[in-house]
Amino acid sequence: MPQTDRELAATIAAELSLSPDQVERTVALLDATNTIPFIARYRKEVTGGLDEEQLRAIAARAAYLRNLADRKRTVLDSIAEQGKLTDDLRARIETAATLQEVEDLYLPYRPKRRTRATVARERGLGPLAEMILAQEATTGTPERYAVAFLSDDVPTVEDALAGARDIVAEETAEDAEARGYVRQAFQANDVLASRRAKDAQDPGGKYRLYYEYTERLAAMPPHRLLAVNRGEREGVLQVGVEMDDDALIAALQRRVLRRPESVFRDELLAAVADGYRRLMRPSIEREVRAARTEEAEAHAIRVFGANLRQLLLQPPLRGVRVLAIDPGFRTGSKVAVVDETGRYLDSTTIYPHEPQKRWAEAKRTLEGLVARHGVGVVAIGNGTASRETEALVAEAIGEGLPVSYVMVSEAGASVYSASKLAGSELPQLDVSIRGAVSIARRLQDPLAELVKIDPKSIGVGLYQHDVNQKALAEALDAVVESAVNYVGVDVNTASPALLRYVAGIGPRLAANIVEHRDANGPFARRRDLLKVKGLGAKAFEQAAGFLKVVGEEPLDNTFIHPESYAACYALLERMGLSGREAGLATRVQEGREALRATGLREAQLAEELGIGVPTLQDMLANLLKPGRDPREDLPAPILRTDVLTMEDLREGMMLKGTVRNVVDFGAFVDIGVKQDGLVHISQMADHYVRDPLDVVSVGDIVDVRVISIDLERGRIGLSMKS
């Protein structure tokens, strides 16, 4: 087991195909409480340019291996205290590569509740069990040997033999090698079988596919396994694992039967069979199902995380006033208008879908708000009554309303509306109007608005309620943290919800930053952050490069870290620049080309400046695009002016759509009708696609062809094939 940082690094390096020095330096950075976004962007020279995914993999493996080492020490101490630790057992524990191996070896020595074997040992039947296992007696009968163990607690020879078999059954079921053999057999050959539970209710036949279903567990796709698990939890399905138990029992019996001529042969074989069926099989079945479920959950979390990241990084729609509609039937549709910065301006409620159909009145209301506030875009929430509302807006546009519209996911808007944060941001507004404001702001800056909502409520996951909630929350928090730091944050406009995800900040410092900003006005320079209560040198080091300030220091509005300002100005001086010139990016490009013309290599220049080549390259990239938002490189949302219905669709029709969700079996695409269409994985490309995420991401604008329309079930089949 790894005892030193170097041994730990060597183990991880071999697993992840990295160099040991690279891993050791990275682990040292992590141990020094550096955040992953900071290490990924500002410590490339130390890590050899590892990205966030690699850094998180190293962090996870280091935590696992350290936990493994701690568990080994605990187990060794426990067995030693019992006086049962042999040199061979110590060596096997110390060389175990997984926690499962350690637990298998510890199982016979683990303190346990009273079992049938425990009771038998208390009744003095341990020596009889040892005789059965030793297989040395070849004359007489088992009953003859059992007579010596009769007592008030063991009145008959059959009681004695049964108790001894219980002990043998438990010992064979707890044998680490036997368990390993059975576990491997399960992993390779087990079949998951589900049946409809007797008298189970399944409205809509949600689990119809699994009423009589079998599939090899090892080959079962994650989404099917999670669906079966959910059906089992809801009492609709009865689920079990099918194995060739007789073959496994025979194999275990062959492993322990050394002397077939032993008089205890039948007792031994019966005990092994009992140990397998009663003790080992249920345990191994639970383990294997749990392990496969854990893998399926990890996959689902990965898919959710990938979708969430792409949704958070959708390009902002800047410089436009937005009118947002949160559609509804019974209580009307809530309307809110915000200015270019997301500041609330106006709101009302329209009732276009009432029985009286106040359609014309609703259009006039929208026309008045658009004219009064100079609205450029209408954002329509995609929930109940969304397509009816879309028809209203499209009709108004057709009659001359000078706007376009966008369908916006409203997932989680109601969660935000009722939150404490929404109450502090929009205290004067009713909860229902806050939802419309959130929809408008999502269009203007998806990241800044969506960070205010629990990531699980954003609606781009697969079985997110069926996975380990702690693991999901940790993974999604990491995704949000990564996205926020990838984009950067304007420290003078960011909400506490956005600031809390900046590397090194967290909720408490985020609140302190906003409190300081409110009390003292906007920050003029990054270094002024050191005046914030509780924000010390370490937090500043981690956060400063991601917190942008538009002010007196030009470099404060870039990703260049303050620790590199001196080197950056030395670089600019080599180019004959001060950093405050108009058209700086053009001047820097000219200066860079002039330096290249002298034959100066980047490595030489970096050495002269006292920085690494990666830092120099990042510095130049930021000088060439100061204040750049990386989301601007992505395609803008589709702005529409008319509306389609499913009845308008025809097979073969070519449309442009927006990917709303990516799942194991394909992608759901908004093509402007009431129901998102499905591009099945088999229709995603002209070549074989293993993972839909290899082809599309949430927010992608894609060209699709309609291949099937099911009006009755509201289903649309799409293809991306050429």
WODAZI-V516262 format. One record per residue. N is the residue number from 1. D_CENTER is the distance of its C-alpha to the mean C-alpha in Angstrom with 2 decimals. Layout:
n->N d_center->D_CENTER
n->N d_center->D_CENTER
This chain:
n->1 d_center->29.51
n->2 d_center->28.64
n->3 d_center->30.99
n->4 d_center->30.86
n->5 d_center->28.41
n->6 d_center->30.01
n->7 d_center->29.58
n->8 d_center->25.94
n->9 d_center->25.45
n->10 d_center->27.44
n->11 d_center->25.34
n->12 d_center->22.02
n->13 d_center->23.83
n->14 d_center->25.10
n->15 d_center->21.75
n->16 d_center->20.08
n->17 d_center->23.35
n->18 d_center->23.92
n->19 d_center->27.08
n->20 d_center->27.63
n->21 d_center->28.94
n->22 d_center->25.90
n->23 d_center->23.61
n->24 d_center->26.16
n->25 d_center->26.37
n->26 d_center->22.62
n->27 d_center->22.47
n->28 d_center->25.46
n->29 d_center->23.75
n->30 d_center->20.77
n->31 d_center->23.37
n->32 d_center->25.19
n->33 d_center->22.32
n->34 d_center->21.54
n->35 d_center->18.19
n->36 d_center->16.02
n->37 d_center->16.70
n->38 d_center->20.35
n->39 d_center->20.63
n->40 d_center->19.13
n->41 d_center->21.56
n->42 d_center->24.55
n->43 d_center->24.91
n->44 d_center->24.86
n->45 d_center->28.32
n->46 d_center->27.26
n->47 d_center->24.20
n->48 d_center->25.74
n->49 d_center->23.37
n->50 d_center->20.05
n->51 d_center->17.07
n->52 d_center->13.94
n->53 d_center->12.06
n->54 d_center->15.20
n->55 d_center->15.56
n->56 d_center->12.25
n->57 d_center->13.32
n->58 d_center->16.70
n->59 d_center->15.65
n->60 d_center->13.78
n->61 d_center->16.83
n->62 d_center->19.27
n->63 d_center->18.00
n->64 d_center->18.19
n->65 d_center->21.62
n->66 d_center->22.97
n->67 d_center->22.00
n->68 d_center->23.67
n->69 d_center->26.72
n->70 d_center->26.98
n->71 d_center->26.82
n->72 d_center->29.48
n->73 d_center->31.72
n->74 d_center->31.41
n->75 d_center->32.23
n->76 d_center->35.10
n->77 d_center->36.56
n->78 d_center->36.42
n->79 d_center->38.18
n->80 d_center->40.65
n->81 d_center->41.57
n->82 d_center->42.43
n->83 d_center->44.69
n->84 d_center->43.06
n->85 d_center->41.32
n->86 d_center->42.93
n->87 d_center->42.59
n->88 d_center->41.10
n->89 d_center->38.46
n->90 d_center->37.61
n->91 d_center->37.21
n->92 d_center->34.97
n->93 d_center->32.66
n->94 d_center->32.64
n->95 d_center->31.78
n->96 d_center->29.04
n->97 d_center->25.87
n->98 d_center->23.41
n->99 d_center->23.20
n->100 d_center->24.15
n->101 d_center->27.34
n->102 d_center->28.23
n->103 d_center->27.86
n->104 d_center->29.97
n->105 d_center->32.66
n->106 d_center->32.60
n->107 d_center->32.80
n->108 d_center->36.64
n->109 d_center->36.99
n->110 d_center->34.38
n->111 d_center->36.11
n->112 d_center->35.87
n->113 d_center->37.23
n->114 d_center->40.61
n->115 d_center->40.56
n->116 d_center->43.41
n->117 d_center->43.69
n->118 d_center->43.88
n->119 d_center->46.70
n->120 d_center->48.48
n->121 d_center->48.42
n->122 d_center->49.80
n->123 d_center->52.59
n->124 d_center->53.55
n->125 d_center->52.32
n->126 d_center->50.36
n->127 d_center->53.34
n->128 d_center->53.77
n->129 d_center->50.13
n->130 d_center->50.76
n->131 d_center->53.80
n->132 d_center->51.77
n->133 d_center->49.22
n->134 d_center->52.02
n->135 d_center->53.76
n->136 d_center->57.04
n->137 d_center->59.34
n->138 d_center->61.01
n->139 d_center->63.97
n->140 d_center->64.33
n->141 d_center->61.79
n->142 d_center->58.60
n->143 d_center->60.56
n->144 d_center->63.18
n->145 d_center->60.68
n->146 d_center->58.90
n->147 d_center->62.17
n->148 d_center->61.99
n->149 d_center->58.87
n->150 d_center->60.23
n->151 d_center->60.33
n->152 d_center->60.21
n->153 d_center->56.42
n->154 d_center->56.78
n->155 d_center->59.80
n->156 d_center->59.62
n->157 d_center->58.94
n->158 d_center->56.26
n->159 d_center->54.53
n->160 d_center->54.76
n->161 d_center->53.40
n->162 d_center->50.57
n->163 d_center->49.52
n->164 d_center->49.71
n->165 d_center->47.60
n->166 d_center->44.94
n->167 d_center->44.85
n->168 d_center->44.71
n->169 d_center->41.97
n->170 d_center->39.76
n->171 d_center->40.50
n->172 d_center->39.78
n->173 d_center->36.55
n->174 d_center->35.44
n->175 d_center->36.52
n->176 d_center->33.64
n->177 d_center->34.92
n->178 d_center->35.47
n->179 d_center->32.02
n->180 d_center->30.57
n->181 d_center->32.78
n->182 d_center->31.83
n->183 d_center->28.10
n->184 d_center->28.43
n->185 d_center->30.50
n->186 d_center->27.96
n->187 d_center->25.13
n->188 d_center->27.45
n->189 d_center->29.30
n->190 d_center->27.95
n->191 d_center->27.80
n->192 d_center->25.81
n->193 d_center->28.25
n->194 d_center->27.80
n->195 d_center->30.70
n->196 d_center->31.23
n->197 d_center->32.14
n->198 d_center->35.73
n->199 d_center->36.31
n->200 d_center->32.59
n->201 d_center->31.99
n->202 d_center->29.54
n->203 d_center->30.20
n->204 d_center->29.71
n->205 d_center->29.23
n->206 d_center->25.43
n->207 d_center->25.49
n->208 d_center->28.67
n->209 d_center->27.27
n->210 d_center->26.77
n->211 d_center->30.18
n->212 d_center->31.64
n->213 d_center->28.92
n->214 d_center->28.57
n->215 d_center->26.34
n->216 d_center->25.78
n->217 d_center->22.71
n->218 d_center->21.92
n->219 d_center->21.99
n->220 d_center->20.29
n->221 d_center->17.47
n->222 d_center->14.20
n->223 d_center->14.79
n->224 d_center->18.35
n->225 d_center->17.67
n->226 d_center->15.37
n->227 d_center->18.16
n->228 d_center->20.82
n->229 d_center->19.23
n->230 d_center->19.09
n->231 d_center->22.68
n->232 d_center->23.74
n->233 d_center->22.43
n->234 d_center->24.23
n->235 d_center->27.36
n->236 d_center->27.78
n->237 d_center->27.34
n->238 d_center->28.80
n->239 d_center->26.79
n->240 d_center->28.00
n->241 d_center->28.08
n->242 d_center->31.23
n->243 d_center->32.73
n->244 d_center->36.22
n->245 d_center->37.01
n->246 d_center->40.66
n->247 d_center->39.91
n->248 d_center->37.59
n->249 d_center->40.20
n->250 d_center->42.89
n->251 d_center->40.95
n->252 d_center->40.42
n->253 d_center->44.09
n->254 d_center->45.19
n->255 d_center->43.23
n->256 d_center->45.13
n->257 d_center->48.50
n->258 d_center->50.60
n->259 d_center->54.05
n->260 d_center->54.55
n->261 d_center->58.04
n->262 d_center->56.81
n->263 d_center->58.10
n->264 d_center->54.65
n->265 d_center->53.08
n->266 d_center->52.43
n->267 d_center->51.20
n->268 d_center->48.71
n->269 d_center->47.43
n->270 d_center->47.12
n->271 d_center->45.20
n->272 d_center->42.72
n->273 d_center->42.17
n->274 d_center->41.75
n->275 d_center->39.35
n->276 d_center->37.15
n->277 d_center->37.25
n->278 d_center->37.20
n->279 d_center->35.08
n->280 d_center->33.24
n->281 d_center->32.09
n->282 d_center->30.36
n->283 d_center->28.62
n->284 d_center->27.51
n->285 d_center->26.46
n->286 d_center->24.19
n->287 d_center->22.79
n->288 d_center->22.20
n->289 d_center->20.68
n->290 d_center->18.38
n->291 d_center->17.40
n->292 d_center->16.85
n->293 d_center->14.90
n->294 d_center->12.64
n->295 d_center->12.27
n->296 d_center->11.77
n->297 d_center->9.08
n->298 d_center->7.24
n->299 d_center->8.13
n->300 d_center->7.25
n->301 d_center->3.55
n->302 d_center->4.41
n->303 d_center->6.80
n->304 d_center->5.50
n->305 d_center->4.08
n->306 d_center->7.46
n->307 d_center->9.28
n->308 d_center->8.59
n->309 d_center->9.74
n->310 d_center->12.67
n->311 d_center->13.58
n->312 d_center->13.76
n->313 d_center->15.83
n->314 d_center->18.29
n->315 d_center->21.80
n->316 d_center->23.68
n->317 d_center->26.98
n->318 d_center->29.27
n->319 d_center->32.87
n->320 d_center->33.20
n->321 d_center->33.93
n->322 d_center->31.87
n->323 d_center->33.00
n->324 d_center->30.20
n->325 d_center->30.80
n->326 d_center->28.78
n->327 d_center->30.48
n->328 d_center->31.98
n->329 d_center->34.90
n->330 d_center->36.54
n->331 d_center->35.97
n->332 d_center->36.19
n->333 d_center->33.90
n->334 d_center->33.06
n->335 d_center->33.82
n->336 d_center->33.06
n->337 d_center->34.06
n->338 d_center->32.59
n->339 d_center->34.09
n->340 d_center->32.73
n->341 d_center->30.93
n->342 d_center->29.40
n->343 d_center->32.29
n->344 d_center->33.32
n->345 d_center->36.71
n->346 d_center->37.59
n->347 d_center->36.59
n->348 d_center->38.17
n->349 d_center->37.68
n->350 d_center->38.91
n->351 d_center->39.82
n->352 d_center->40.10
n->353 d_center->39.14
n->354 d_center->41.65
n->355 d_center->44.38
n->356 d_center->46.75
n->357 d_center->44.39
n->358 d_center->44.74
n->359 d_center->43.45
n->360 d_center->46.00
n->361 d_center->45.65
n->362 d_center->41.87
n->363 d_center->42.49
n->364 d_center->45.10
n->365 d_center->42.78
n->366 d_center->40.14
n->367 d_center->42.92
n->368 d_center->44.19
n->369 d_center->40.86
n->370 d_center->40.22
n->371 d_center->43.76
n->372 d_center->43.84
n->373 d_center->40.65
n->374 d_center->40.52
n->375 d_center->37.26
n->376 d_center->35.95
n->377 d_center->32.94
n->378 d_center->32.10
n->379 d_center->28.48
n->380 d_center->28.21
n->381 d_center->25.43
n->382 d_center->24.34
n->383 d_center->24.85
n->384 d_center->28.06
n->385 d_center->31.16
n->386 d_center->29.28
n->387 d_center->31.25
n->388 d_center->34.49
n->389 d_center->33.83
n->390 d_center->33.04
n->391 d_center->36.46
n->392 d_center->38.10
n->393 d_center->36.76
n->394 d_center->37.56
n->395 d_center->41.04
n->396 d_center->41.60
n->397 d_center->40.54
n->398 d_center->42.97
n->399 d_center->45.64
n->400 d_center->45.15
n->401 d_center->42.28
n->402 d_center->41.36
n->403 d_center->37.53
n->404 d_center->34.73
n->405 d_center->31.70
n->406 d_center->27.95
n->407 d_center->25.77
n->408 d_center->22.87
n->409 d_center->19.94
n->410 d_center->20.85
n->411 d_center->17.75
n->412 d_center->17.62
n->413 d_center->20.99
n->414 d_center->22.75
n->415 d_center->20.33
n->416 d_center->21.12
n->417 d_center->24.79
n->418 d_center->25.32
n->419 d_center->23.57
n->420 d_center->25.59
n->421 d_center->24.42
n->422 d_center->25.76
n->423 d_center->28.91
n->424 d_center->29.47
n->425 d_center->28.83
n->426 d_center->30.86
n->427 d_center->33.13
n->428 d_center->35.89
n->429 d_center->33.96
n->430 d_center->33.46
n->431 d_center->29.94
n->432 d_center->30.21
n->433 d_center->31.20
n->434 d_center->28.31
n->435 d_center->26.00
n->436 d_center->28.10
n->437 d_center->27.99
n->438 d_center->24.19
n->439 d_center->24.28
n->440 d_center->26.80
n->441 d_center->24.89
n->442 d_center->21.70
n->443 d_center->23.97
n->444 d_center->25.48
n->445 d_center->22.39
n->446 d_center->19.02
n->447 d_center->17.17
n->448 d_center->19.80
n->449 d_center->19.73
n->450 d_center->16.15
n->451 d_center->15.30
n->452 d_center->17.77
n->453 d_center->15.68
n->454 d_center->13.06
n->455 d_center->9.87
n->456 d_center->9.83
n->457 d_center->13.31
n->458 d_center->12.91
n->459 d_center->13.13
n->460 d_center->11.11
n->461 d_center->9.05
n->462 d_center->10.56
n->463 d_center->11.69
n->464 d_center->9.32
n->465 d_center->12.40
n->466 d_center->12.89
n->467 d_center->10.10
n->468 d_center->10.43
n->469 d_center->10.22
n->470 d_center->10.47
n->471 d_center->7.59
n->472 d_center->5.40
n->473 d_center->7.57
n->474 d_center->7.52
n->475 d_center->4.10
n->476 d_center->4.93
n->477 d_center->8.33
n->478 d_center->8.05
n->479 d_center->7.26
n->480 d_center->10.14
n->481 d_center->12.17
n->482 d_center->12.07
n->483 d_center->13.14
n->484 d_center->15.77
n->485 d_center->17.25
n->486 d_center->17.32
n->487 d_center->19.43
n->488 d_center->21.34
n->489 d_center->22.84
n->490 d_center->26.46
n->491 d_center->27.31
n->492 d_center->30.20
n->493 d_center->28.41
n->494 d_center->24.86
n->495 d_center->24.02
n->496 d_center->22.99
n->497 d_center->19.58
n->498 d_center->19.13
n->499 d_center->20.94
n->500 d_center->18.92
n->501 d_center->16.00
n->502 d_center->18.60
n->503 d_center->18.67
n->504 d_center->21.01
n->505 d_center->21.55
n->506 d_center->19.66
n->507 d_center->21.00
n->508 d_center->24.50
n->509 d_center->25.36
n->510 d_center->23.97
n->511 d_center->26.43
n->512 d_center->29.15
n->513 d_center->28.76
n->514 d_center->29.21
n->515 d_center->32.04
n->516 d_center->33.76
n->517 d_center->33.39
n->518 d_center->34.89
n->519 d_center->37.70
n->520 d_center->38.62
n->521 d_center->37.61
n->522 d_center->35.33
n->523 d_center->34.56
n->524 d_center->37.01
n->525 d_center->35.39
n->526 d_center->32.28
n->527 d_center->34.40
n->528 d_center->35.25
n->529 d_center->31.83
n->530 d_center->33.45
n->531 d_center->35.60
n->532 d_center->32.72
n->533 d_center->33.05
n->534 d_center->30.85
n->535 d_center->29.57
n->536 d_center->31.00
n->537 d_center->31.24
n->538 d_center->27.98
n->539 d_center->25.89
n->540 d_center->27.93
n->541 d_center->27.36
n->542 d_center->23.56
n->543 d_center->23.53
n->544 d_center->26.68
n->545 d_center->25.60
n->546 d_center->22.88
n->547 d_center->25.24
n->548 d_center->27.72
n->549 d_center->31.21
n->550 d_center->33.70
n->551 d_center->36.92
n->552 d_center->39.67
n->553 d_center->37.69
n->554 d_center->36.51
n->555 d_center->33.98
n->556 d_center->32.20
n->557 d_center->30.81
n->558 d_center->29.16
n->559 d_center->26.42
n->560 d_center->29.32
n->561 d_center->29.04
n->562 d_center->32.14
n->563 d_center->32.71
n->564 d_center->33.52
n->565 d_center->35.76
n->566 d_center->38.94
n->567 d_center->38.03
n->568 d_center->37.09
n->569 d_center->40.45
n->570 d_center->42.21
n->571 d_center->40.66
n->572 d_center->41.78
n->573 d_center->45.19
n->574 d_center->45.49
n->575 d_center->45.05
n->576 d_center->47.64
n->577 d_center->45.18
n->578 d_center->44.48
n->579 d_center->41.08
n->580 d_center->42.55
n->581 d_center->44.16
n->582 d_center->43.69
n->583 d_center->41.82
n->584 d_center->40.30
n->585 d_center->37.86
n->586 d_center->40.85
n->587 d_center->42.86
n->588 d_center->40.12
n->589 d_center->39.84
n->590 d_center->43.63
n->591 d_center->43.68
n->592 d_center->41.07
n->593 d_center->43.19
n->594 d_center->46.31
n->595 d_center->44.88
n->596 d_center->43.89
n->597 d_center->47.41
n->598 d_center->48.81
n->599 d_center->47.02
n->600 d_center->44.74
n->601 d_center->41.60
n->602 d_center->38.22
n->603 d_center->38.31
n->604 d_center->41.77
n->605 d_center->40.79
n->606 d_center->37.72
n->607 d_center->39.99
n->608 d_center->42.58
n->609 d_center->40.06
n->610 d_center->38.69
n->611 d_center->35.10
n->612 d_center->33.04
n->613 d_center->32.84
n->614 d_center->29.11
n->615 d_center->29.94
n->616 d_center->32.97
n->617 d_center->31.10
n->618 d_center->28.50
n->619 d_center->31.48
n->620 d_center->33.34
n->621 d_center->30.40
n->622 d_center->30.16
n->623 d_center->33.94
n->624 d_center->34.08
n->625 d_center->31.56
n->626 d_center->31.89
n->627 d_center->29.66
n->628 d_center->27.64
n->629 d_center->24.48
n->630 d_center->22.33
n->631 d_center->21.26
n->632 d_center->24.92
n->633 d_center->24.71
n->634 d_center->22.67
n->635 d_center->24.63
n->636 d_center->25.63
n->637 d_center->25.04
n->638 d_center->27.63
n->639 d_center->30.50
n->640 d_center->32.52
n->641 d_center->36.06
n->642 d_center->36.69
n->643 d_center->35.08
n->644 d_center->34.73
n->645 d_center->34.84
n->646 d_center->34.04
n->647 d_center->37.80
n->648 d_center->38.04
n->649 d_center->35.86
n->650 d_center->37.62
n->651 d_center->36.47
n->652 d_center->36.46
n->653 d_center->35.76
n->654 d_center->33.74
n->655 d_center->31.36
n->656 d_center->28.88
n->657 d_center->25.58
n->658 d_center->22.21
n->659 d_center->18.97
n->660 d_center->17.28
n->661 d_center->14.50
n->662 d_center->13.55
n->663 d_center->13.29
n->664 d_center->14.33
n->665 d_center->17.94
n->666 d_center->18.28
n->667 d_center->17.87
n->668 d_center->19.33
n->669 d_center->21.68
n->670 d_center->23.66
n->671 d_center->27.22
n->672 d_center->28.97
n->673 d_center->29.95
n->674 d_center->28.99
n->675 d_center->26.55
n->676 d_center->23.80
n->677 d_center->24.76
n->678 d_center->22.85
n->679 d_center->22.95
n->680 d_center->22.63
n->681 d_center->21.25
n->682 d_center->24.93
n->683 d_center->25.94
n->684 d_center->23.57
n->685 d_center->25.88
n->686 d_center->29.24
n->687 d_center->27.72
n->688 d_center->25.46
n->689 d_center->21.75
n->690 d_center->19.44
n->691 d_center->16.11
n->692 d_center->16.31
n->693 d_center->13.90
n->694 d_center->16.79
n->695 d_center->19.03
n->696 d_center->17.55
n->697 d_center->14.91
n->698 d_center->14.69
n->699 d_center->17.87
n->700 d_center->19.84
n->701 d_center->23.48
n->702 d_center->24.73
n->703 d_center->28.12
n->704 d_center->28.28
n->705 d_center->31.18
n->706 d_center->31.74
n->707 d_center->32.43
n->708 d_center->32.61
n->709 d_center->33.18
n->710 d_center->33.25
n->711 d_center->34.70
n->712 d_center->35.08
n->713 d_center->31.43
n->714 d_center->30.14
n->715 d_center->28.39
n->716 d_center->28.53
n->717 d_center->28.00
n->718 d_center->27.42
n->719 d_center->27.73
n->720 d_center->26.87
n->721 d_center->29.36
n->722 d_center->32.34
